[in-house]
Amino acid sequence: MWNRKSFIRTSAAAAALIAAGQFPVSAMAANENETTLTILHTNDVHSRIEPFPMDGGKNQGMGGAAPRASLIKSIRAENNNVLLLDAGDIWQGTPYFNFFNGAVEYKVMNEMGYDASTLGNHDFDIGLEGLKRHLPSAKFSMLNANYDFENTILHGMIEPYKVFDKNGVKVGVFGIGIELEGLVPSQMYGDVKYNDPIKTANTIAEKLKNEMACNFVICLSHLGYKYENKKVSDEILCASTKNIDLILGGHTHTFFEKPLAYKNLDGREVLLNQVGWAGLMLGRLDFHFKKMSEKKYMKYSNTFITKS
């Protein structure tokens, strides 16, 4: 069970690396033949701009954009090679959304320096017109590969993927969304066509890894961690795809204590992480790349956000 005042959970493997002198990050970054990629991520923030009120609730005083921004700033100070990502449901959940219809959330993300996000189902809550109005203000990329916007007013505004170069490490990031029918009122998404997420993920991941020579491929998924029925989930996505190194999930508001490892179709490891909801937690994964080698080392921390 989580202790909110316990911040960093480090795996035994990472501890061994520390003992062997392969951490801290600053030491690795000093070697010009090596690169440490730090991935920070959130999901399902749901318009939680301020910390939870001090009302006796279990989350009182936790979360909030300002404490998260401070933590992100401190991490960037120790490593230049940082990607800040979000797995959807930026909107809906507090009066900030009701009064300002999404403008505040995008502005806050811009200030924090987010690099990319994907669309969650609640990001359609003010319809395609609302998305079209606000997307130009986002300084980060909005990514989705399995929604077809061709016959909508959003055609050309949502990218399937983006490639980032971090000190010679090419990182391909793409987005996958949940089926909207039955979850979102049809008038809110109009003629958006939903394509099979597994087939789409395999197509995009293969392109990123093999055609575009990405060293690392990340899927921003708003499918949900897992379900009792056969509904497509992140767990199924892990086992049914190739060429993906990391899936950052959302939708089910699941607090992971640590990333989970699965075997993909090729029998290779794919990592999955999710950090709950409402901006209560910031996920962090550090990957160590040695140039001219595919070998990677990883440490992680899923950190609860508090004022202190």
N, C-alpha and C positions, 0 to 999 in steps of 0.2 A: 504494500500500500504506500502511496505517495506521502511524504512529509513535505509540506509546502515550503518549509524553511531549509530543506536540503536542496541545493541547487544542481550540482553537477554529478551525473552518474557516469562513471567511466568503466568500460568493459575490461575484463581480465587481459584480453589481447592488447588493448591500448596500454594497460599498466606495464605489461612486459616490454612494450616498445619504449616506454618512458625509462624503464630500468636499463634498457639497452642503449640509451642516449639518443634515440631518434626523435624525441620531443624535447623541449617545447617547440611551438610553431616558429618562433623568432629565430631559433637556431637553424631550422631547416631552410627558412627563407633566405638565410645568409649565403647559402651555397648556390652559386649561379647555375649549377647543373641539376638542381632540384626545384620543384615548385610545390607549395602547399596551397591547395584550393579549399577555401572555407565556404561552406554552403549554409546560409541562414534561411529559415523558412517559418511561415505561419499558415494557418488555414482557418476558415470560418470565423473571422474576426467579428463579423456581424455588427458593424458600426460602433464597436466599443471603443470610444475615443478616450473617455475618462476611466480611471480605476473604478471597480465596484464600490458602491457607497458603504460607509461604515455603519451598517444597520444590523449587525449581528449575524449576517449570512456567512456561509462557509467561504465565500470568495471575497469577503470585505477587504478593501484596501489593495486588492490584487489587480493585475492587468493595467491597462492604460497606455496611451500612445507615448506620452513623455518618458516614462521609465523604460519602455521598449527602445525608444530612440536613443536613450543614453547608453543602454547596453550595446546596441548595434554600433554606436560610435566608438565605444571602448574596444570592441572586437576589431573594427576596421583599423584602429590605431596599431594593432599588433600584426596585421597582415593586410597587404594591399590587394590580394587576390580573393576578393569576397563576392559572392553572388547572393542577393537577397530576393527570395521568391515567395509566392503565395499560391495556395491551391484552391482559391475560390470562396464564394460567399463573403465578399467584402461588405456587402450591403445588408440592411435590415436587422433590427433588433433593439435599437435605442431611439430616443427622440431626435438625435442628430440626423438620422435618415428621414424620419417623418417630416421634419421641418425643412431640411436642405436637399432632400432627394438625391443624395450620393455625392454631392460636390465636396463636402468636408473630408470624406474618406479618401478620395483620390488625392486631395491636396496634402493630407497627412502622409500618405504613402510616397508622394513626390518628395516631401521634405526628408523622409527617412532614406530615400535613394533606392527604392525597390527597382529591381531589374526587369521582372516579369511576373505576371499572374495568369491564372486561367479563370474561366467563367464557371461559377457555381449556379445552381438553380435560382437562388435568391438574387443573383445579379440581373435577372430578368424582371424584377418586381416593379419596375416602372416602364416596362415594355421596351421594344426595340427603339422607339423614339427617345426614351430616356437614355439608353446606352449611346445612341448616336450623338446626343447632346453632350454627354460627359466624356466620352472616350478621347476626343481631341485634347482634353486637359491633362490626360494621364501621360506622364513622362516615362512610364514603364511600358513594356510590350504586353498586350493582352493576347494570349495564345490559346487557340483551340483548333484541333485537327479533325475532329469527327462531327462537328456541326457545319453543315453546308449553308452558307449565307448568301449564295448566288442570287436567289430571287427575293432578297430583302434589302432594306435600306442600309444594312451594315456590310453589304458586299464590298470587299477590299479593305475593311477596317480591322478585321481580326486576322492575325497571322497564324498559320499552323505551327510554326516553330521559329526559333531564332538561335543563332550560333554566337557564342561569346568566346573571345580569346583572352585567357588569363595567363600572362607570362609564358606564352607558347603552348599552353594546354587549351585545346579546342573543346568547348563544352556545348553540346546541343541540347536545347530545352524545348519540349513541346507540351501541349495541353490536351487533355481528354475529359469530356464532360458526360454527365449522367443523362439518361433518357428523360426528356422534358415532358412528354405526354403522360398525363395522369398525376404529374407532380407540380406543374406550372400551368395556370390557366392558358388555354390555347391563344387567346387574344394577346397575351404578353410576348409570345415568341413567334406568332404568325407562321410564315412559310419557312422557318428554319428546319432543315432536314437533318435528322439524326442518323448517322452512319455507324456501323458496327465498331465498337471501341477496340476490340482485340485486333481485327483485321487492319484497322487504321493505324493502331499503335505499331504493329509489325512493319507496315509499309513505311511509316515515318522513321522509325528507329533504324531500319535497314538503310535508309537513305542517309541519315545522319552519320551512322557509324562507318558505312562502307563507301558511299559515294562522296560524302563530304569530309571523310577522314576525321571525325570527331574522336577525341580520346575518351570522352565521358558523355553519356547520354542520360538525361533526366526527364522523367515524365511527371508533369504536374497533373494530378488526377483528382477529379471530383466525383468519383464513382462510389466511394465508401469503402471502408476496411473489409468487411465480410458480412454475409447474410446467411440465414438458415436455409433459404431456398436457393434456386439456381441463378438468381440475379447476378449479373456481372459485377464483380467487386475488384478491389485492388489485389486481394489474395489470388483470385482467378487470373487477373491480368499478369501477375508475376509468373505464374506457372504456364501461361499460354503464349508468351512472347519471347523474342530474342533481341539481343543488342541493347537492352536497357540496363543501365547500371544502378539506377536509383529511382524509386517512385516516391514522390511526396504527395500524400493523400489528404483527403478532406471529406466532408459531408456527414460522416457518422459521429463527429465530435469525439473521437477516441483519443484518450491520453495514453501515448506510448511511453513506457519508462525508458525504452531503448529501441533502436531500429531492429526490425526483424529481418532475418535472412531466409530467402527462398531459392529454390532451384528453378531456373527457367527451362525452356524447351531444349536448350543445348546442354543442360546439366550445370550451367554456370550460375554463380551467385548473383542475385539481384536483391538489393536492400529496399525495405519499405519503412517509412516513418510517417507519423501523424502527431500533431501536437494540440489535440483537444479543440477548444473553441474560445471565442471572446477575447483573443489576445492574452490569455492567461499564461501562455508558454511560448518561448522562442526555441525552435529547434536549431541545432548546430551540428554539422558533420565536417570534419577535417580530413581531406584526402591528400596523401603524400605521393607525388609523382616523381619518379626518377627518369630523366630524359633518356631516350633510346631504350626505354623499358616500359612494359605495361604494368609493372608491379606497383601496387598501391597499398598504403597503410592508412588506417582510419582510426580516429577517436571521435567521440560524440558527447553531446550534452543536451538534454531536453530541460530547459531552465524555466522555472516559474518566475513570473515578473512581479516584483514587489517594489514599493517605494524606496525601501532601504537597501 
